[in-house]
């Protein structure tokens, strides 16, 4: 593969980029990366508190932890993708890129289901991908009725070309969550003991927060649960078959591709070839296209009525965005299989940088006949989505859906649209609203701004420049402390989208994202600062560079023996005693031995939490005491801090000038 600059030349793009270092640096910021890397990985042995004995990276060091995962020693595809990022930046700082290939090998081993864990994909029928079941706003709308009727679900247009490209029908994508220590006790394939273990949680619509989930095995052998395992908590079927099923969190797969790309170009500059990782990332990107399709492969745009809206043909069911999930499954006997996409999209999940990589960089070109072309379309569509949802303040609003309320309902007339998809200020989950947390700002926009830095894409630049103003207005450093926006509130609607409005100066004057709380979330602000650094380097904005360095310097005040951490009072932990909805008459038992029936609480179905060393302070809180206080060490947050410090070192950023002298690449 040519260097990044010659690749840009081939595209006719002019770029101004700060020069990355070509020799090892021993500056303060590089030293921070090395020190943190050694803490997280145990000096590269992966035998630290952040990893299991099987080399599974934990979501957090601490076990008593509930947010999206409901136990700290679960791991998610997000964690694995950040592991690739950590190895990439460590490689550039030290010159040793071995960890990139090793991390990807464990990603394949632990969180991409192998053939024996997804049997029967060859029986999948792309002309009949799945059976329709509506989503419901309220959790008591579940289980949802499966509708066995021809003509509702469209065709899958990419399955056959993927099979032709890779020689089999298996899906090469990460399942979103695994139980690193087999804490729940489901094991693999129903054995109750193998770790890590494929599990799942969310199944019951936007009101099902983590606190209301019923964890269950991906391999449904009906060994646990009720008479039908856990299946009849979620769907109403004529009869229930033993089955396996997995769900992707596509932003994590896209992040893994993004991180692999940076590892690749940095290694190339250092004379190291990571083509094996690049080819695997390209394969991941090929299958990641399932995230571009409506859940039931229905026509995208003004899709109203699950029976009336046209079943998709060809690629008219593609929205070309990175949706919240997609899923696949089949029978344990290997006699049937199904696949679905997702109708719901969130700006925080988009990754135009990954789309650019998969559509333009030869080492990352997917093998399939239309993969690169689809990602080229996706690149433009994603950038339009960001601009459509850029508020008057510059921060980015939620997302869009092709299936209102998850049932192809008719939205109210005041809801504006994007290519016929409707604005949703809180896509997918409502408890809490999915776009209130400012981590979504950092995650989505860092990718837009790294695209701008690498490619010079003017549309990306427009979005990033407006967003950077918001970051500067809502972030301050004083006395070694950082205060930044931690949560937002949303009001108004975006303008009806027209691509000709991309550069409109008064776009979305009625769409507002206002700061509802501020404070310090070290992972979130490191993510946001990464985005600010990319656009500031590209534009030679010394103010943005100064703020970025100030923030990362202040984060040093939160350093401890495990990395970086801040104290968190967890008032939400009163929900350990909150009820988990189980329909009346349903009863079963999980692998921890808990009886599951109507009226049970979160802790009732997770009795092993009472053995946790931190349970005592949660119990005291439930009995009327003060909220428990934790100092958490999340893998993703440690990595964001490492990468942000790494960028300062790699691109030799200086406070108050001279700014890194940009290289004007005359292409």
N, C-alpha and C positions, 0 to 999 in steps of 0.2 A: 504494500500500500504506500502511496506517496505521502510525503509529509503534509501536515495540516495546511501549510501555506501553498504548496503546489496543488493540493486538492481544491483550495479556494480559487486558485488561478484557473483551474479547469472549469469552474463554474462562472468565471468572469466576475468574481466578487472582489471588491477592494476592501482591505481590512487594516485597521490600526490596532496593533496588539502589543502589550507589554511583553518583553522577551522573557520566557522561562529560563531558569538557570540551566546550564549544561554541566555544572560540576556540583559536587556535594557541598552543601552550606552548613555552617555551624553557628548560624545566627540564633537569636533567642527564640524566634517563632518556630524554626525547624527543630530546635531542642525541645520545645513544648510538645511537638508532634511525637518525637521519639520517646519522651518520657511517658506520655499518655498511652502510646501504642504498647509500650512494654508493660504498663499496668493492666491494660485491657486484655492483652494476649498472653501475659506471662512470659515476656521476652520472646514472643513468637512461638511459644510451645503450645498455646491454646489450652493451658492447664490452670488458668486463673479462675477467680470467682465468677467471671463472665461466661464461662463455658462449662458444659457437662463433660463427663469422662469420654463421651462419644464425639466430642467436638461439635456440639450444638451450641450456638451462641444464644444465651438467654436474653429475653426481653429486658430483664433487669437483674442485678445482683440479688436484690432483696426478693424474698419469696412472697410475702404478703403484699400483694399489689393487684389492684383492680382498676383498669381503664378500658382499653379495647380488649387486650388479653385479660383473663380473670385470675391469673396466677403469674408471678414474676418469672418463674422458670419454664413457662411456655416460650416458644419462639415463634416468630411470624416471618412471613416472606420479607416484610420490611426490614427485619433484623439482618437477614442474610444479605439483602441488597446493600445495607450499610456496611456490612463486613467487606464486601468488594470495594466500596469507597475507601474504607480504612486501609486496606492493603494497597490500593492505588496510590494514595498520598504518601504512605510510608515508603513505597517503592521509589517515588520521585525524590523523597528526602534522603533516603539511604543508598539508593542504587540497587537494592535487592527486591526484585519483583516476584520472587518465588511464591510469596503469600497469595498473590492474585490467583494463580492457578490452583493452589491448595484450597483456598476459600471456595472457588467455583466447584472443585471436586466434592467438597462437603455439601454444598448447595444441591448438587445433583444427587448425592447419596441420601440426604436426609429429607428434603422438602419437595423434590420433584418425584411423584409416584413412579416407580419402575413398572415394567410390564406385568409382573405378578400382582401388583397392587391395583391395576386397572385392566382386568381381563375382559375380553369380549369386545374390544373396540372395533374389531373387524366386522362385527354384526351391526354396527351403526349404519343407519339409513339416512343419508344427507337430505333426502326428499321428505323425511318425516322426523325432524330432529328431536322433538320432545312433545309432551302433553301439557296443554295450557292449564294454569291455575292462577287465579287472581291474587294480587297482594292486597292487604287490608291495612288501613290506617291504625286500627286498634288491634291490640294483641288478642283480644277475645274473639276476633274474627277468624281465628285459627282453631282447628285445622281448616285448610282451604280446599274446596272441592276441585278435583281434577276433572277436566272437561274432555271427554273422548268424542271428538267431532272432527271430521275431515274439513280442511279448508281454513282452519284458524291459524295454524303455524306454517310459516313460510319455509323455503328450502335453504339449506346451508351451502353457500357457494364456494367455500374454500376447503372443505374437508378432503375432496378428491385430489386437489392439487397438492395439498400437504402430504397426503399418502404417497403420491407419485414422487414428490421431492425427497422424502425421507425413508420410503420403503416400508412403512408400517402405519397403523391407524392410531397409535398411541398419541397422547397429548404431552408435549414437552413444555410444561409450565409449572410454576410453584403453587402448591396448595397453600392457603394463606396462614394456617396455624398448625403447630405441632406441640405436643406435650413432651417437653424435653426430658423430664425425669419420670415420665409415666405416672404422674401424681394422681391422675384420675383413675388409673388402673385398667384402661382398655387395651393397652398393648397394640400389637400389630395383628391384623387379620383375626381378631378375636382371641388371641392367646393370653391376654391379660397381663403380660409381663415384659414384652419387648419394648425398648425405648430407643429413640423417641417414638411417639405414637401419633398417628394422624387422627385429629379430632375436629369437631366443628361446634359452633355455638349459635350464631345469629341465623334465624330461619323465619322470623315471624313479624316482618314489616318494620316500618319506621319508628314505632313506639317501643320496640324491643331494645332497650338499652342493655348493656352488659349485665346489669343487675337483674334482668328479667329473663336471661337465657337459661337453657337447659343443655349443658354440654353433653355431647354424645359422640360415639365413634364414627369415623368415616366408613369403616367396614362394618356394615349393619348385618350381623349374623343372628340377630335377635336373641343373643345370649343375655343381654341386659335390657332394661326398659320394661315395657309391658308385653302383652301377648304378640304385638307386632313390632317389638323393639321400641324405637322412638319415632317410627315413621308416622304413626297416626296422631302425633302431636302437631304435625305440620301439614299433612295433606289427608284428604278423604279419598280413598281408592276403593275399587270394587273388591280387590284382594291385595295383600301385601307380600312382596317378594324380598328375599334376602338380597342385599345390594350394596354397592360401594358408591360413594360420590365425593367429589372434591370441588372446592371453590377457589378461584384465583382472586387476588387483590392486585389488579393489573398495574397500579402505579409502582408497586414494588418490583415487578419484573422489568418495567421500563427504567426504573432507577438502577437496577443491576446492569442493564445495557449501557446506560449513561456512564456509570462508574467504570465499566469494562473499557469503554471508549477512552476515557481519560487515562486509564492505566496503559492502554495501547499506545496512545500518542506520546505520553511521557516516556514510556519504555523505548519507543522508536527513537526519540531524541537521544536516549542513552545507549543506543545500539543493542537493545534487547527485543527479541521477537516474541510477541504474545498472540500470534495468529491463531493458536489453538483456542484461546479464550474468546477471541473475536468471532470465530466460526460458531462457537456455542452460543454466544450472545445473539448472533444473527438468527440462529435457529429458534432461540427463545422469542425473538422479535417476530418471526414468522407466525408462530402459534399465538402470540399476543394479539394478533388481528381479531381474534374472537371478541376482544373488548370493543371493537368498532361496530358491533352489530346489535340491533334491537334484541331484546330478550327472547322473543319468539319469532325472530326473523321476519317481522312485519315491516311494511313499507314505512320509511322514515318521512315524517312531515304530515301534520294534521291527521294523526292516526287516532280516530275516535270510534269506540265500540269494538270489543274484542271479536265480535262476529262480523261487524261491518268493515272494519279497517282491513285493507287488502293484505293478504299473505304475500310476503316478499318473493320476488323472482330475480335471479341474478344478484346484483349488488345494490338493488334499491332499498334493501333493509340495512344498509350501512350508514351510520351517522359519521363515521371516520374520526370519532373522538375516543378518548380512553375512558371507558365507563367504569362504574364502581366495582363490578365483578363480572365474571362469567363462571359457568360451572359445567361439569360433565360427570357422568356416572354410568352405571350398568349393573347387570346381574352378577352375583358371585359365581354362578356357573358359566359365565362367559357367553350367555345366549342372547343378550340384548344390550343396547347402550343408547345414551341420549346426550345432547349438548344444548346449552342455552347461552345467549349473550346477556346483555343488560341494556335496558332502556334509559338508565339514569346516569348522568355525567356530572362531575364536579371539577371546577377549575383547579383545585388543589391536587387532583390526580393526573392532570395533563402533563405531558413531557414532550414538547416540540423539539427539544434537543435530541431525544432518542429517535423521533420521527425523521429528523434531518440525517442522523447517523445511518439509519436503516435504509434511507432512500438515496443517499449520495456517496457514502464511503464504501469503497470496493471490498474491503476486508469484512465489512459488516452487512454485505448485501444478502438478503434471504435467498434460499435456493428456489423457492416456489416461483411459478411463472408470473404472478402478479403482486408478490409481496412488496417489492421496492416501490412499485407504482402506487399501491394502496397507502404506503407510508408517506409518499410525496403528497398525495391528496390530504392525508391526515395532518401533515405539517401546516398547510395553509388553513385548514379548518380549525385546528387548535388555536392558532394565532388570532383568527377571527373571533373565536369564543372568548379569549381573554379580553380583547378590545371591546366586544359587546358588553362584557360584564365589568368593565372598569368604571368605578364609581366617580362621582364628582370630586371626591377626596383623593383618588388615585389608587386606593386599595381595590381588591377584586372580589366581586360578589360570587354567589354560589355556583349555579350550574343550570342545566336544562334537562328536560325529560321528553321522551317520545311516548311515554305511557303515563298519563296523568293519574295520580294515586295508585300507580302500579296495576291499573285495571283498564287502561285505555279509556278513561272517563273523559268527559268534556270539562275543560277548565272554565273559569269565569271569563267574561269578555274583556276584562281589564288586564289579563295576563299577556305580556308581549312574547314574541317568538323569535327563534333563530333557526333558519332553514326548516320552519314548521315545527320545531321542538319548543316547548314552553319553558319560560323562566321559572326556576325553583330556587328560592333563597336559602333553603335548607335541604339539599338533596339527600335522599336515602335515609337519614336518621334525624329524629326530632328531639331526642332526649339524651344530651343537650343538642340544640340545633347544630348541624354539621359544619357550618361555615362561621360560627362565632369565634372559635379558637384560631388565633393568628398563626399557628403553625401551618395552616393551609396557605397563608400568604407566602411564607418562606419556601415551602415545598414546591408550590406551583411556579412561583416567580423566579426562583433560583435557576430553574431549567430554561425559562424564557431568556433570562439575562445571560446565561452561559452560551446559549445559542447566538445571541446578539454579539457577544465577545468573539466567538469562534468564526462566525459566518458573515457578520456585518449585515444581517437581515434587517432591513429598515423598519419593517412592521414590528419586529421584536424590539427594536430600539425605541420606537414610539411608546410602546406599552411600558417598557422598563424605565424610561425617563420620567413618565408621569407617576409611576409607582415609587420611584426613588424619592420624589418630593414628599410623598406620604411617609416613607420610612424616616426621613430626616425630621419631619414635623412631629413624629410620635416617639422618637427615641432620644434619650438624653443620658449623658454620663456626667456625674458630679461626685467628687470626693471618693472616687474608686467604686461607685455604685452605678448600676445600669437600671434605668426605668424605661420600659417600653410598653406598647399596647399588647395586652395579653388576650383580651376578648373584645369583640365588636358586636354592635347591634345594626340591623339592616332595615331600611325603609325605602319605599318607592319601587319603581320598576325600571329596568333598562329601556332605552328606546327600541322600537321595532327595528330588527337588524336589516341593514342593507350594506353589502360589502363596500359600496362606494362611500360610506360614511366613516371608513377606517380612520382617516386623518381629520375628521370633523372636530373643530376646536371646542364646541360647546356640547359635546356628546354626553348623554346621560346626566343632565342637570338635575333630574328628579330622583336619581339613584344614589343613596347615601349609606356609607359605612361609618358609623361613629364609634369612638372608643368607649366601651362600657366599663372596662377595668384595665389598670396597668400595674406593673410590678416587674418581676424578673422570672423568666422561664429560660434557663440557660440554653437548652436545646433549640427552642423556638427562635431566640434572638440570634443564635449562631447561624441558623438556616437563613434568616432574613438578611444577615450581614453578608453571607456568601453571595446572595443575589445583588446586594448593593455593591459589593466589590467588583463583580463582573461588569456592571454597567459603568461604574466609576472608572475602572481601568480603561474601558473602551473609549469613554468620552474624555479622558484626562481630567476628571472631576476630583480635584484635590480635597474638596470639602467632604465628599463621600468617602474617600480613602481615609481621611483623618478620623471620621466618625467610626469607620470600620475598625481601625487600629485601636482607638480609644475603648470601644466595646470589648474587643478581645483582650486588651490589657486588664480591663476591669473584671472580666470573668476569671482572671487568675486569682482573685480574692476568694473564689469559691472552690479552690483546689483542695483536695484531701487525699488520703492514702489510696482511695479507690479510683480517683480521677477527679471529677467535678460534681458537686452536689449542693443543693439548697434545701433548706427546711420547708416542708409542706404540711400545713394543717389540713387534714382530710375530713372536713365536715361531711362529705358525701358518704363516708363510711358508716353512717347510720343506716344505709341501705343494706348492710349485711343482714339486718333484721327485717328487710322488706319482703313482701310476698312476691313469689314467682308464679305467674298465672299457669295453672294446670286445670283443664276442664273437669267439671264434676264427673265422677264416675271413672276417671282414668287413674290407674295405679300401676306402679312399677318400681323397680329397684335399680340403682346405678352400681358401677363397679366399686365405689367406695362403701357400698352397703346401705346407702341412704334410701329410705322409702320416699317415693315421689308420688304426691297426690295433691288434690285441691287443698290450698291453704298453706303449703310449704313456703319457707323463706329461702333466701339466698344461702344463708349459712346451713340451713337444714340439709340442703342437697350437696353441700361441700363440707362434711363434718371433719375432714382432715385438717381444715384450717384451724381447728381448735388445738391442734398439736403444734402450730407454728409458734416460734419464740416471740413473735410480735402480737400474738392474739390477745394477750392480757390487756394491752392498752385499748384495743378495739372493744373488747368486752366491757371494760370500764366505761367507755363512751356510750355503749348501748344501755348501760345501767344508769345513765344520767350524768356522767363525767364530761370532761373537756374533750374536744376532738383530738384524735391521736395525731402525733407529729412524726413525720418520716423524713429521712434524707435519702432520696432514691438515686440510683445510678443506672440510668437507662442506656442500653447499648447505643441506640440511635443518637441520643444526645451527646454522648462521649465522642461519637464519630463526627457529628457536625462540628464540634469544637475543634477536633483534630484537623478536619479538612479546612476550616476557616483559617486556623493558624498556618496550615500548610500553604494555602494560597498566598498569604502575606510573604512567606519565605520563598516559595517557588518563583513568584513574580517580583520579588525584591521590592515590595511596597514600602514606602517611607512616609512618615508623617511630616507635613509642612515642607515638603520638597527638599531637593527636587523630586517631584513625583517620578515614578519609574518612567523613563523616557520611552514613550511608545514607539514601536517600530512602524513606520509608515510603509506598509507593504504595497508597492505599486504593482498591482496585478492587472 
